[in-house]
């Protein structure tokens, strides 16, 4: 239920969307968090979700990854309805990577074991193949020298980069990023955002919940402003940040500017 619907790439090309959400409802007790939300994401698109805390950004991502059961609506990933009865949840999660603001690394495992655990246990890869692919990813993101370290020996930025690499090790079709810089010291934010820029350049389809407005303006194909459990307004970053159409979007951005975050 989008207030200002912007044209999306799949609408003009007729290509199958990477992600299609229709009429998504989600409540926690009497609190309605998502109210008939609609969202379509094209393959290789980077969509940034912005809005006040509590607007439903994180809940939306958790629903897409099937970490939260939905109350109504449909979620379709690459043509398959993942919210249909009888769907194999574990199989779906192999296709959808998610990274949280808390790193959630296993503290008793080395970086290499953290990254190779899912490919070996869930995808059935051999130890040699999983380690070779993990090493390649660690090298790509400047972490090769940390492969044998444990998480408590890494900085927050390094831990978050490892968490991203761990998600990428499953070769997901869709990557969800939930406020991944919120737990970091300001000087560590840039190194994580650079990883996301690298992924965007490589064509990774991503949906990103973020409070980093400058980053959203720089990286996003499209920005969606959530308010009241729906996408109130969406469009190219230049339009949303410079010429918002909705009064609520303008109010939100004015507060962000006052706080020096845009």
N, C-alpha and C positions, 0 to 999 in steps of 0.2 A: 504494500500500500504506500507507494512512494508519492510524496507531495509534488516534486518536480522531476519528472522522469527525463533523463538525458538519453540520447541515442547511444547504443552500445555497439561494439564492432560486430557481434553476432547478428544483430538486428539487420544490418545492412548487407552482410555477406551470406546469410542463411546457414552459416556453419553451426554445428552443434555446440551449445555452451559447455564450458568446463564445469560450471556450477549454476544451478537454477533453483531458487527458493521461491515457493509460492504460498502465500497466506499463512506464514509461520506464526503460531501462537505458543507462548511458553509462560507459565506462571509458577511461582513458588508460594504455595499456600494461597492467600488472598491477594498476593502481589503479582499483578500482570506485568511482565517484563517485556515481552514481545507481543505485539498486537496486530496480527495479520501482515507481517513484514514480507515484502517481495524484494528479491535481488537476483540479478543475472550477471554472471561473470564469464567473459570470453576467454578462450585459451590464450595464454601468454599475457593476460591483462593483470595489472597490479591495482587492486582496489584498496584504498585506505578508508577505514571507518573512523570518524571523529564524532565527538559529542561529549557532554558532561558525564562525570562519573555516575554510574547507575543507569545509563541510558540503554543498556542492553548489548553493548559491543562484545564483551567477553562471553555473555550468554549465547549470543548468536554463533560465535566461533565454536563453542563447546557443543552446541546442537549440531553443527555441520560435521564435527568429528564423532558424533554419536556418544559423547560423554554425558549429555543430558537428553533424556527422552522428551520428545515434543508433545504438545497438547493438541496440535492441529496443524494442518498444512502438509506440504510435501518438500522434500529436498532431493534433487536429482543431480548426480555427478556423472558427467560424460554419458548421459543418456540413460543411466540406471537410477531408479528411485531407491535411494538408500534407506528411506524411512518406511518402505513397504514391509508388511508382515513377513516374518521368516527370513529376513536378510541376515547373512552371516556378518556380524558386526566386526569380528576380527579381520575378515578378508577386506572389508571396506576401509578399515583403519590403516591397512598397509598402503593404501593409495592416497591417504590424506595425512600429511605430516602436520604436527602442531607443536609450537614452542611457546612456553609460558614465561611470565615475568620472573618467576622463581625457577631456577635452572633445572631443578629436579634430577641432577646427576646422582648416580649411585656413589656414595662417598668411599665405599670399600673397594671400588674398581678403578683401575687405571683409565686414562682417557681412551686408550685403544679398546679396552674391554667395554667401556660405556658405549662406544660407537658401534662395535661389532656384535653386541649382544642380540639386538633385534634381527639383524640380517641372518644370523646363525640360527636363532631359536624360532623366529616367525617366518622367515623366508627360506630356510633350509639351505643356506649357503655353507660351503665348506669353510673351515677356519682360514685356510690360505686365501681363498677368494675374498672373504669378508675383510681380512686384514689388508689385502692389497688395495681393495677399493677404499677402505677407511683411510689408509695412508695417503692415497691420492687426494682425498678430500681434505685431510689435515694439511697437506702441503699447499693445496689451493688457497686455503684460508689462513696461512701463516702459523700453523700449529704443529708442524711436523716435529719440532724439537720438544713438544710437550706430550708425545704419544704415551710415554711410560710414567708420566706424573699422575698424581692423584688430585681430585678436585680441590682439596683444601690447600694445595700448593699453587693454585692458579688465581689470578686476579678475577674480579667479577666479570670484566669484559671477556677474558679468555674463557671463563666457564660458560658464558652465554654463547660464545662462538662454538664451543664444543657441543652445546645443546642444539644449535642449528645444524651442525655437521651430523649429529646423531639422527636428526630428523631426515636429513638429505640422504643418509646411508640406506634408507629404505626405498630410495628412488621414487618419491611420491609424485603423483600427477598434480596435486594441489597442496600448497603450503599455507598454513594458518599461523599467524604471528600475533600473540596477545600481549600487547604492552611490554615488549621484550626489553625495553631500556628503562623501565620504571624503577627497577631495583638497583640500578647502576649509579655510581658517582658520575657527575657531569663529565669529567675528563675521559671516562671510559665509554661514553655513549657513541662517540664518533667511530670507534673501531668496529662496533657492532653494526651501525648503520652502513658502513662501507661494505660489509658482507652482503647486506640486503641489496645495495646498489649493484653489486657484482651478480647476484642472482637475477635481478631484474634485467640486466644487460644480456644474461644468458637465456632469457625467455621463460623463466619459471612463473607459473601462474600463482599469484599470491593474494590473500585477503589479510590485511594488516589493521589491527586495532591499535591506535596510537594517540598519544598526547603531544607528539613531536610535530607541530604544525609545519615548521620549515621543512622537515623531512618529507612530510606528506605532500607538500607543494612541489618538492623536487622530484620525488620518486613515482608518484601515483599516475596511472593512466586516468583514473577517475576517483573522486572523493565523494563519500556518502556521509551526510550529516544525519545522525540518529537523534531522535527526540520523541519521547512519549511512546517508545516501543515500535516506531516505524522509521523508515528512511524518509525524512521530511523533505530533503533536497539532495540532489546529486548532480555531478557534472565534472568537466575538466577542472583541474586545480585552479587555473587562472580565473575561471568563472566563479567558483565557490568562494575563493579567498578575496577576490577583488570586486565581484559584482553579485553577491548573494541576493536571491529573490525573496527569500522568506525572512520575516522580521525576527524570528527566533534564531535563525542562522546568524544574522547580523549581530544580534545581542551576544551570542556565544563568542563570535570572533572579536567583538569589541572588548570583552573581558579577557580574552587571550592576549590581545595587543596590550592592554593595560598591565597585564602581568609580565610583559616583556618576552612572551613566548612565540611571537610571530613577527 
